[in-house]
C-alpha cells in the first residue's frame, strides 16, 4: 500500500496532532524491507515497506520502528509523489517524529532493539547498482521548523550531490551540498548512525547543517568527499553539539578547508566533545569549532580544552585520496592501546545514552572513551600513547618507563 501525501497536508496533520498529543497515545508505525500482512504499518505482522509513508502518517510524538535491511527513497522530496529512481527522491523527516532503525522485526519494547546486530541502511543507490552518478542527490532532508525530531540507528550512504537547488517548504536546499543529509532551519538529534560513502560537489560531503540546531551522538562519519568546505560536515550559522563521534577518512578536494568546517557564528556555537577527528585529508581537521576532551590530527583551527593530536590507533583506518574516495571502507573501532581510552568527559554524555555505536556499555572502567566506540577490555597499560605515526616505542634498557610515544 502506498500512501502519498503532499507536504501541505503533512504540515496540517502535524499541526492538528500537537493538540491531541496529551490526550491520546501515539501509535508506533512498523517498517520492513518487504511488506507483511495488511502493509499498513500497524504492527510487525502488518509492516509497511514504505518508510516515508509511515513517517508522513505519524502524529506528533509518534515513532517509526524500522527493521534491518536496505531502504531507498521512492518519494520526491518536494512533491511527495512516488517517482521510482528519481534523483530528487529523499527521506524527509518531520517535526516531533522519532525514527528508529536496528530492529530484528519482533521487538515489543524499544529497549529490546540492537542496532549493531541489525544493520538498517538508507541507501541512495537507486539506479544501476554500484554506479554512483545516478544516485539520489540527498538521502535525508528535514521539514523546516524548530520542533525536535530524532533519527537513531541507521547507515546513511552513497548519495551523489551534483543537482540543482530545490525549495522544501520555504527552505532552500542548495544543489551540490549535503549529500548524506541537508538540514535547513530545523532542529534534529542523530544518534548511533554511520554516514559513509557520500559525495558533494560543493560543501558538506556527509552533512550540511544551515541555520539549524543539530546534535550528533555516537556517530561515525567516514569515507565521504566534498569539493570544498566540510568533507564530513559543513555548518553555517545555527548551533551544533558533536558528542562521542568519530570523524575519519574523509576527503576534501581543497587544502583550504576541513573535514568539519563552520562559519556564520562563533566557534562556541559548534561544540566537539569526546570525539575523534583524524585521518581526514588533505589538511585541516576542524575549523572554527570549539573542542573539549577530543583528539584531532591537526589542532589548528580548533579552540577549547583538553585537546590532543595523538594517533587514536583505529583498528583499520582508510587514508583517503582522490582515487579511493568516497568509500564504504574502514574500521574505526579503537585498539586497546588507544589514547582515546578514558579520555572523554562522562558529564558531557546526554542523559539516557548508556551504549556506544556497537551497542556496548558507553562507560567502562570508570570513564568514557573518546569517539563512537568504547573499549570493552582493559588495556594492558592505559598510560601508553602511540607516537604521531601510530608507533609505540619500546626499549628495555630504559630505567624509567615512559608512555611509548618516542
N, C-alpha and C positions, 0 to 999 in steps of 0.2 A: 504494500500500500504506500503510495507516495502522497505526502501532504505538502502542498505548495502554498505558501503564504507570502504576499507582498510585505515589504518591510513596514509600510504604514500600518498594516493590520497587526504586525508583530508588536510595534510600539504601543498600539491601543490595548492589546492583550496584556502587556506588561503593566501598563498604567492601571487597568482595572484590577490586576492581581495584587497590587500594593495594598488596596483597601480590604481585600478578603484574606490576606495572608495570616492575620492574627486570629481569624475565626475558623479556618479550615486547614487541616494538614495537607501539605503539598505532596502529590504522588511522585514516586520515583519513576523515571522512564528508563526502559531497558533496551540495549542495542547489542546485536551480534552481527558478525560478518555476513551470515545468511539468516534471513528472517525465519521465525518459527511461529507455529500456530496462527493466531489472528493477525500477527505482524503489526499490532497497534502499540507496542511498547509498554503494555500494562504489567508485564511480568517477564521473567526469563523464558517461560513457556510460550509467551506471545511476543517475543522480542522483535523489534523493527530492525531492518538493515540500513535505515536512512538516519544517520546521526543528526544531520541538520534539521530534519523534520521533527525529531524528538526535542532538540534544543528549542525550536520555534514554538512548540505547543507547551513548553514548560512554563509554569507560573512563577512569579517572584518567590524566591525561597525554595524552588524546586531543584531536583538533582537529576542528572543523566548518568547512568552506570553503563560502561562500555566494556564488553568482553574482549579478550585477547584476539588479535587479528589485524589485518590491514584495511584501512578505510581511506577512500579517495573522494575529494569533493565532487559533488554532482550538481550542486545548486549555484547559479550565477550569483556572485557576491552582491550585486546591486539590485537586480530584479527579483531574486529568489527563485526564478524559473529553473526547472531541471533541464540542463543542456549538456548531454554527455560529452566528455572530452573537450570542454571549453576552457581555455586557459585563464579566463576570468572567474572560474569557479573557485570558491574558498569556503572554509568553515567560519561562520560568523557567530561570535559569542554574544550573549545577551545579558542585560543587567540582572543582577540578583539570581543568576542561574549558575550552579556548580556542575562541572562536567568532570567525571572521574573515569580514568582508564585503569586497566590492570586487573580485571575480574576474570575468573575461570568461567563464570556463567551459571553458578549455582548459589552464590552467596545470598544471605538474607540480612547481613549486617555489613556496614561499611568497614568495620574493623577486621572482617574476615578477608578482605582484599589483600593480594600480594602482587604489587605492580612490577616487582622484579622478576617474578616467575611467569607472569602473564603479559608478555610484551604487546602493547597496543600502539599501533603505528598509524599516524596521519601522514599519508604519502601524497606528494604532488605528481607522481609518475602516472599521469592519466592517459598518455599516448603510447607510443612504442616503448615497451619496457626496456629500461637501460639507456634510452636516448633522452637527454635532459632538455634539449631545446624545444620540445613540445610539452613540457611540464607546466603546471599552474604557475602563475606569476607570484601568488601568495598562497600559503596554506591556512593561516589564521588571520582573521580580522576581528574587530570588536565594535559593536554598535556604540556610537558616542554616548557619553553620559557618565557621571561620576558615582553611580551606584556600584557597589562591589560585585565582582564576579571571580570565578575560580576555574582554573584548568589544572588537573592533577593526574600524573601517571601516564604520560604519552611520550612517544618519539615523534618529532616533527622534522620531516626530511624531504630533500630533493626538489625544493622549489627553485625556479629559474626566473628571476625577476628582471625582465627587459621590456615590459609593456608600457602602455600609456597611463596617464593619470586617470583615476576614477573618483567619483563622488559617492561616499557612503553616508547616507542620511545627513548630509550637510557638512561632512568632514572630508577633506582632501586626502586621498591615498596617492602619494606621489609614485609615478611609474619608475621602475628600476631600483626601488628601495624596499627594504624589509621583506626579503623573500620568505623566510620561515614565518614571520609574523610582522604585521604593521599595525600599530596601535596609535590612534589619534584621538585626543580629547576623551580619554577613558580611564577607568580605574580597574586594576586587574592584579590578581595574585596567580603566579605559576609555580607549582611545586612538583618535585620528583619527575622532571621532564628532561629529555635529551633533544637538543637541536643540532642536527648534523647534516652535512652534505648539501647545504643551501647556497645559492649564489645570487648576489645582487650586482647589477651593473652600475649602481651609484653607491649608496650608503647602506649599512646595516645588512651584512650577509645573512645573519640569522634573524635579528630583531631590529626594527625601528620603533622607537617609542617617542612620539612627538606630543608635547603638552599633555602628558598622561602621568598617572601615578602607578608605577609598576613595582611589584615585589617579586623577586625570584628566590626560591628556596630549594636547596638540594638539586640543583640542575647542572648538567654538563652541556657546554656549548663548544662543539669541536668540528673541525673539518669543513668550516664554512668559508665563504670568499666574498669579498667586495672589491670594487674598483677604488673606492675612496674611504671615507670615514667609517670605522666600526666594522671590521670583518666579522666580528661576533655581534656587537650591539652598538647602535647609534642612538644616543639620547639627544633630544632638542627640547629645552625647557621642561617644565614639569619636575618630577622628582622620582627617585628610584632607590630601592634597597636591594642589594645583591648579597644574599646570605648563604654561606656554606655552598658556594658554587665553584665549579671548575671550568675555566675558560682556556682552552688549549688547542693548538694545532690549527688555528685559523689563519687565513692568508689575505692580506690586502695588497693591491697592485701598486700602491703609492707608499713611499718611505716616509711621508709626512703625516701619516695617520696611524691610529692604533686599533687594537682588537676591540677595546671598549673606548668609545670616543663620545665625549659630552660637550654640549655648548648651549648657550641661551640662558643659563642660570649658573649660580655659584657652585663650585665643586662640592660644597656641603650638601647640596640637593641630591647628589648622586653618590650613595654610600656603598663601599665594597667591604664586606665584613666576613671574616672567617673563610676567605676564598683564596683560590689559586688562579693566577693569570700567567701562563708560561708557555713557551714553545710556540708563540704566535709570531708570524713573520710578515715583513722583513725587519721591523724595528720596534716601535713603541708597543707597550702592553696596555696601558690605560692612560688617557689624557683627560685632565680637568675633572677628576673624581677624587673623593676622599676615602682613604683606606684605613682599615683597622684590623689588626691580627690577620694579615694576609701576606701571601707570597707572590711577588711579581718578579719576572726575569729582569726587567728594567724598571727602576723606581722613578725615573724621570717622568714628570707629568702627573704624579700622584702625591697628594699631601696626606698627612694623617699620622697615626701612631702604631708602633709595633709592626713595622713592615720590614720584611727581609727579602733577599734575592736568591737565596739558596735553591739549588735544584730540588724540586719536590720528589724526585725519584718515582715517577709513574711506572707502572708495570710494563707498558708497551706504547709509548707515545709515538705519534707521527709528526715528523718535522715537515711542515707544509712548504710546498714550492708551487710555482706557476704550472708545473706539469701534473702534480698529484692532487691539486685542489680544484673543486671541492671533493670530499670523500666521506665515506661512512666508517672509516677505519680508526684504530687506536683503542687502547685500554688505559683509562685514566684513573684506575684504582691505584692505591698507594702501596709501595713496597714497605716492608717493616722498618727500614732504616730512614724513612722519610722524615724530614724536619717538620712536616705538617702534623706529626703526632702530637696531640695535646696542645697545639698552637692556637686553637680557637678560643674565643671568649664565650663560655657557656651562657652567660647572661644575655647575649645577643640572639640566642636561638628563640624564635617565636613560641609562645605557649601552644602546646598541643603537638609540636614537632618532636617526636620521640624516636624516629627511624631515619636512616640515611637513604641514599638512592638505591642501595642494594637491599632495602627493607630490613637491614640490621640495626642494632641499637645505635642511636645517634651519639650517645655519650658512653665512652668506655674508659676504664682506668682513671676515673675521677675528673676527666675533662673532655672537651670536644676537639676533634681534629679540624684542620682547615680543609676546605674542599668538599665535594659532594659525597665522598665515600669515607667511612670511618674504619680505621684499622681495628680488626677484631681480635688479633692475637698480640700479646705483649711483645714489643721489640726486645731483642736481647740487651740492647743498651740504648736507651732513648736519648742519650746525650750525643750520639753520633750524628754528624751533619755532613752530607756529601759536599764536595767542592763544586765549583762552577760547572764542570763537565760531568757531574754525577759520579765522581770518583771518590771513594773512601780510602785514605792513605793509612797504611799500617807499617810500623817499624818497631820490632821487638826490642831494639837497642835503646829506645827512649825510656828514660827512668820514670817520667811522669806522663801518664796517658792524656792525650788531648781529645779533641772531638772528631778527628779524622778528616778535617776539611782541607788539609795541606800536609 
